[in-house]
Structures are given as C-alpha cells and as structure tokens.
C-alpha cells in the first residue's frame, strides 16, 4: 500500500482541477481562474474569477507561458485559500 503525505502547494505551482459542475479551474499564485470557453487546441486562456478583474493566464499543455495579474478597479482581487492536497511520497 502506497503511503500518502500532506503536501502544501507552492505559490508558483499551477493547480488544475474542476469545479463541482465539472468546469475546468486553475489556481496559480493564489488566484483562481476559469478557462475561456473559446480556447481550443493545446493553448488555453484562463480568466480571473473576480468580477471586474482583467487578469489572465495562458497555458500550453498545462505549462504557464504568460501571466498578467494587475489590480484594476480598486484591487478587488483577493488571493484564494488553497486547500492542502494529498500527494504520494516519493
């Protein structure tokens, strides 16, 4: 049986997942992004989930290639509390 340990994600580590409704979600640098529905192929564009924020992230094959997170509209963006996840011990 494989032993599992708790591992806190690094702030610069991209965490890909899905919402309760099955939609793709990305957590990067403490911010949450939803995938642009028009993104096709290996390159994906992700938008910040906070209303009024224009921040976006571009990924290719789940690797971050561009990240723009500037604070417009009085800094409405807040970092999300990322939960710990289980990772196999190596």
Backbone as a printed PyTorch tensor [residue, N CA C, xyz], in Angstrom:
tensor([[[  0.8370,  -1.1790,   0.0000],
         [  0.0000,   0.0000,   0.0000],
         [  0.8830,   1.2440,   0.0000]],

        [[  0.5360,   2.1940,  -0.8670],
         [  1.3310,   3.4090,  -1.0000],
         [  0.9730,   4.3950,   0.1050]],

        [[  1.9930,   4.9630,   0.7400],
         [  1.7710,   5.9140,   1.8270],
         [  1.5750,   7.3140,   1.2540]],

        [[  0.5860,   8.0420,   1.7810],
         [  0.3100,   9.3970,   1.3250],
         [  0.6620,  10.3970,   2.4090]],

        [[  1.2050,  11.5360,   1.9990],
         [  1.5350,  12.6020,   2.9400],
         [  0.8860,  13.8900,   2.4640]],

        [[  0.6310,  14.8070,   3.4030],
         [  0.0970,  16.1100,   3.0350],
         [  1.2090,  16.9680,   2.4650]],

        [[  0.9120,  17.6250,   1.3860],
         [  1.8920,  18.4900,   0.7490],
         [  1.2110,  19.8170,   0.4270]],

        [[  1.7740,  20.9170,   0.8960],
         [  1.2220,  22.2370,   0.5800],
         [  1.7250,  22.6620,  -0.7940]],

        [[  0.8430,  23.1500,  -1.6700],
         [  1.2950,  23.5850,  -2.9920],
         [  2.1480,  24.8400,  -2.8980]],

        [[  3.1720,  24.9290,  -3.7520],
         [  3.9840,  26.1430,  -3.8320],
         [  3.1450,  27.2440,  -4.4580]],

        [[  3.4710,  28.4870,  -4.1560],
         [  2.6830,  29.5950,  -4.7010],
         [  2.8520,  29.7190,  -6.2110]],

        [[  4.0050,  29.2800,  -6.7510],
         [  4.2230,  29.3810,  -8.1900],
         [  3.8270,  28.1110,  -8.9280]],

        [[  3.1910,  27.1800,  -8.2340],
         [  2.7820,  25.9170,  -8.8290],
         [  1.3520,  26.0350,  -9.3450]],

        [[  1.1290,  25.6510, -10.5960],
         [ -0.2100,  25.6860, -11.1830],
         [ -0.9720,  24.4360, -10.7650]],

        [[ -2.1780,  24.6400, -10.2380],
         [ -3.0200,  23.5280,  -9.8210],
         [ -4.2400,  23.5140, -10.7260]],

        [[ -4.4000,  22.4480, -11.4960],
         [ -5.5310,  22.3000, -12.3950],
         [ -6.5590,  21.3990, -11.7420]],

        [[ -7.8210,  21.7500, -11.9010],
         [ -8.8810,  20.9420, -11.3230],
         [-10.1970,  21.2240, -12.0170]],

        [[-11.2730,  20.7760, -11.3960],
         [-12.6100,  21.0190, -11.9240],
         [-13.5070,  21.5030, -10.7950]],

        [[-14.5270,  22.2770, -11.1530],
         [-15.4960,  22.7540, -10.1760],
         [-16.4990,  21.6470,  -9.8880]],

        [[-17.4160,  21.9080,  -8.9690],
         [-18.4610,  20.9360,  -8.6640],
         [-19.3120,  20.6240,  -9.8880]],

        [[-19.4100,  21.5840, -10.7870],
         [-20.2010,  21.3900, -12.0050],
         [-19.3840,  20.7850, -13.1430]],

        [[-18.1070,  20.5040, -12.9000],
         [-17.2630,  19.8700, -13.9020],
         [-16.5320,  20.8260, -14.8270]],

        [[-16.5430,  22.1180, -14.5250],
         [-15.8400,  23.0940, -15.3620],
         [-14.3750,  23.1940, -14.9470]],

        [[-13.4580,  23.3690, -15.9290],
         [-12.0360,  23.4650, -15.6030],
         [-11.7280,  24.7070, -14.7750]],

        [[-10.8130,  24.5630, -13.8270],
         [-10.3910,  25.6760, -12.9800],
         [ -8.8810,  25.5830, -12.7830]],

        [[ -8.2430,  26.7420, -12.6350],
         [ -6.7990,  26.8240, -12.4210],
         [ -6.5550,  27.7030, -11.2060]],

        [[ -5.6830,  27.2590, -10.3120],
         [ -5.2380,  28.0940,  -9.2000],
         [ -3.7420,  28.3070,  -9.3880]],

        [[ -3.3520,  29.5820,  -9.4820],
         [ -1.9570,  29.9230,  -9.7340],
         [ -1.6200,  31.1880,  -8.9630]],

        [[ -0.5190,  31.1630,  -8.2340],
         [ -0.0870,  32.2880,  -7.3930],
         [ -1.1750,  32.7380,  -6.4330]],

        [[ -1.9970,  31.8100,  -5.9910],
         [ -3.0350,  32.1240,  -5.0280],
         [ -4.3100,  32.6920,  -5.6220]],

        [[ -4.3940,  32.8030,  -6.9470],
         [ -5.5850,  33.3210,  -7.6110],
         [ -6.2940,  32.2030,  -8.3590]],

        [[ -7.6120,  32.3280,  -8.4660],
         [ -8.4170,  31.3110,  -9.1450],
         [ -8.8220,  31.8270, -10.5230]],

        [[ -8.7050,  30.9480, -11.5320],
         [ -9.0260,  31.2960, -12.9080],
         [ -9.9720,  30.2540, -13.4990]],

        [[-10.8910,  30.7170, -14.3650],
         [-11.7500,  29.8280, -15.1390],
         [-11.2610,  29.8190, -16.5720]],

        [[-11.4110,  28.6750, -17.2540],
         [-10.9510,  28.5410, -18.6370],
         [-11.8980,  29.2750, -19.5800]],

        [[-11.3090,  29.9630, -20.5480],
         [-12.0920,  30.6200, -21.5920],
         [-12.7000,  29.5350, -22.4720]],

        [[-14.0070,  29.5840, -22.6630],
         [-14.6960,  28.5460, -23.4310],
         [-14.2950,  28.5530, -24.9050]],

        [[-13.7100,  29.6530, -25.3840],
         [-13.2880,  29.7280, -26.7870],
         [-11.9000,  29.1390, -27.0090]],

        [[-11.1990,  28.7650, -25.9520],
         [ -9.8550,  28.2030, -26.0800],
         [ -9.9320,  26.8060, -26.6770]],

        [[ -9.1780,  26.5990, -27.7450],
         [ -9.1260,  25.2830, -28.3760],
         [ -7.6710,  24.8910, -28.5820]],

        [[ -7.4450,  23.6290, -28.8140],
         [ -6.0950,  23.1450, -29.0370],
         [ -5.2850,  23.1320, -27.7550]],

        [[ -3.9560,  23.0620, -27.8770],
         [ -3.1140,  22.9620, -26.6770],
         [ -3.0070,  24.2700, -25.8900]],

        [[ -3.2000,  25.4240, -26.5640],
         [ -3.0910,  26.7080, -25.8770],
         [ -4.4420,  27.0770, -25.2660]],

        [[ -4.4250,  27.3660, -23.9630],
         [ -5.6430,  27.7300, -23.2360],
         [ -5.4740,  29.1070, -22.6190]],

        [[ -6.5900,  29.8320, -22.5200],
         [ -6.5990,  31.1340, -21.8630],
         [ -7.5180,  31.0300, -20.6600]],

        [[ -7.0540,  31.5500, -19.5380],
         [ -7.7910,  31.4800, -18.2790],
         [ -8.0280,  32.8940, -17.7760]],

        [[ -9.2270,  33.1560, -17.2250],
         [ -9.5920,  34.4690, -16.7070],
         [ -9.7800,  34.4190, -15.2020]],

        [[ -9.3880,  35.4930, -14.5160],
         [ -9.5860,  35.6050, -13.0720],
         [-11.0800,  35.5460, -12.7710]],

        [[-11.4380,  34.8960, -11.6610],
         [-12.8480,  34.7020, -11.3230],
         [-13.4800,  35.9140, -10.6600]],

        [[-12.6890,  36.8650, -10.2090],
         [-13.2510,  38.0360,  -9.5410],
         [-13.8880,  38.9780, -10.5560]],

        [[-15.0830,  39.4540, -10.2490],
         [-15.8180,  40.3560, -11.1260],
         [-15.0410,  41.6550, -11.3290]],

        [[-14.8730,  42.0480, -12.5850],
         [-14.1850,  43.2910, -12.8960],
         [-12.6860,  43.1680, -13.0580]],

        [[-12.1200,  42.0200, -12.7450],
         [-10.6740,  41.8340, -12.8830],
         [-10.3630,  41.3670, -14.3000]],

        [[ -9.3350,  41.9530, -14.8990],
         [ -8.9550,  41.5910, -16.2660],
         [ -7.7400,  40.6670, -16.3200]],

        [[ -7.3680,  40.1070, -15.2150],
         [ -6.1870,  39.2380, -15.1720],
         [ -6.4320,  37.9790, -15.9930]],

        [[ -5.3570,  37.4840, -16.6080],
         [ -5.4670,  36.2540, -17.3830],
         [ -4.1590,  35.4920, -17.3540]],

        [[ -4.2620,  34.2190, -17.6660],
         [ -3.1070,  33.3210, -17.7330],
         [ -3.2240,  32.5350, -19.0280]],

        [[ -2.0990,  32.3410, -19.7170],
         [ -2.0680,  31.4900, -20.9020],
         [ -1.2730,  30.2400, -20.5640]],

        [[ -1.7970,  29.0940, -20.9640],
         [ -1.0910,  27.8330, -20.7530],
         [ -0.9820,  27.0840, -22.0720]],

        [[  0.0710,  26.3040, -22.1940],
         [  0.2220,  25.3640, -23.3010],
         [  0.5660,  24.0260, -22.6710]],

        [[ -0.2820,  23.0330, -22.9200],
         [ -0.1110,  21.7020, -22.3370],
         [  0.1110,  21.7800, -20.8280]],

        [[ -0.7010,  22.5650, -20.1370],
         [ -0.6760,  22.7260, -18.6820],
         [  0.6240,  23.3310, -18.1480]],

        [[  1.3390,  24.0680, -18.9910],
         [  2.5180,  24.8230, -18.5520],
         [  2.2060,  26.3060, -18.7150]],

        [[  2.4900,  27.1030, -17.6820],
         [  2.2190,  28.5360, -17.7210],
         [  3.2020,  29.2000, -18.6820]],

        [[  2.6850,  29.9420, -19.6680],
         [  3.5570,  30.6600, -20.5930],
         [  3.4120,  32.1700, -20.4490]],

        [[  2.3020,  32.6480, -19.8850],
         [  2.0910,  34.0840, -19.7200],
         [  1.1310,  34.3030, -18.5640]],

        [[  1.4640,  35.2550, -17.6800],
         [  0.6020,  35.5530, -16.5360],
         [  0.5670,  37.0590, -16.3440]],

        [[ -0.6160,  37.6370, -16.4620],
         [ -0.7970,  39.0650, -16.2410],
         [ -1.8520,  39.2240, -15.1670]],

        [[ -1.4440,  39.6660, -13.9730],
         [ -2.4160,  39.8870, -12.8970],
         [ -2.1720,  41.2670, -12.3180]],

        [[ -2.8530,  42.2440, -12.8930],
         [ -2.7650,  43.6090, -12.3930],
         [ -4.0500,  43.9430, -11.6690]],

        [[ -3.9830,  44.8730, -10.7560],
         [ -5.1200,  45.1710,  -9.8930],
         [ -5.8500,  46.4200, -10.3720]],

        [[ -6.8990,  46.2240, -11.1560],
         [ -7.7600,  47.3070, -11.6030],
         [ -8.9290,  47.4420, -10.6340]],

        [[ -9.6510,  48.5260, -10.7420],
         [-10.9040,  48.7170, -10.0090],
         [-10.7170,  48.6190,  -8.5030]],

        [[ -9.6860,  49.2300,  -7.9800],
         [ -9.5040,  49.2840,  -6.5370],
         [ -9.0300,  47.9930,  -5.9070]],

        [[ -8.4170,  47.1170,  -6.6680],
         [ -7.8640,  45.8860,  -6.1010],
         [ -8.9150,  44.9240,  -5.5860]],

        [[ -9.9050,  44.6190,  -6.3870],
         [-10.9590,  43.6930,  -5.9760],
         [-10.4790,  42.2520,  -5.8410]],

        [[ -9.3880,  41.9380,  -6.4640],
         [ -8.9040,  40.5590,  -6.4220],
         [ -8.3220,  40.2430,  -5.0580]],

        [[ -8.6210,  39.0770,  -4.5960],
         [ -8.0620,  38.5870,  -3.3480],
         [ -7.5180,  37.1960,  -3.6170]],

        [[ -6.4960,  36.8480,  -2.8900],
         [ -5.9780,  35.5020,  -3.0700],
         [ -6.9720,  34.5120,  -2.4940]],

        [[ -7.0290,  33.3420,  -3.1180],
         [ -7.9300,  32.3060,  -2.6260],
         [ -7.1750,  31.4330,  -1.6400]],

        [[ -7.8840,  30.8350,  -0.7300],
         [ -7.2640,  29.9100,   0.2040],
         [ -7.2000,  28.5510,  -0.4740]],

        [[ -5.9850,  28.1710,  -0.8600],
         [ -5.8470,  26.8700,  -1.4910],
         [ -5.8330,  25.8070,  -0.4140]],

        [[ -6.5070,  24.7350,  -0.6780],
         [ -6.5620,  23.6310,   0.2760],
         [ -5.3530,  22.7290,   0.0810]],

        [[ -4.9780,  22.0500,   1.1350],
         [ -3.9180,  21.0650,   1.0150],
         [ -4.4450,  19.8800,   0.2280]],

        [[ -3.5620,  19.2100,  -0.4760],
         [ -3.9680,  18.0370,  -1.2260],
         [ -3.0120,  16.9000,  -0.9080]],

        [[ -3.4520,  15.7140,  -1.2080],
         [ -2.6320,  14.5380,  -0.9310],
         [ -1.7310,  14.2470,  -2.1170]],

        [[ -0.4860,  13.9980,  -1.8340],
         [  0.4630,  13.6450,  -2.8780],
         [  1.2210,  12.3970,  -2.4350]],

        [[  1.5010,  11.4960,  -3.3630],
         [  2.2460,  10.2950,  -2.9850],
         [  3.6600,  10.6440,  -2.5480]],

        [[  4.1440,   9.9730,  -1.5450],
         [  5.5120,  10.1930,  -1.0700],
         [  6.4730,   9.5870,  -2.0770]],

        [[  7.4920,  10.3520,  -2.4060],
         [  8.4770,   9.8870,  -3.3950],
         [  9.7520,   9.5070,  -2.6970]]])
